[in-house]
Amino acid sequence: MENLNQELQKLSILKQNIHELRKLYDEIDNEVIQKRLKDIITVADKIYTEVVVNTDKLYKIERFNNYYLVTVQKIVGKYIKLSKNKIRNHQNENLFAKIEPFLKNVSLSFNNLYQSLYTDEIIDLDAEMQVMEKEMKI
């Protein structure tokens, strides 16, 4: 029962983290940055769906849930705050130039994490096929 409660708590935190990203998405004025964040949210939704169905994979996304999503929220939140500030200087412009490629890289990394959730299943399937092929040759 305790394990179930822990799983439900982790899923709840993941869902809340994704919800926070959606709220930030609505505050962004820049279409390119908005698209990048939407890509991140889409992958995060896929990861959430996968771990809801297969809670045994929750351990694989702990760092994703407890650090990566939270850090993306902080970075995007600070970006939004600075972009709404009408003060333009060299430092702000450098930040604005870095945010789009940063979010693109985050999206790619999250996609890799999502794909890695299936690694064990792929290995198991391959092993089963190899065993059956050997058995059929006997």
Beta strands, then each sheet from edge to edge (+ up, - down):
end
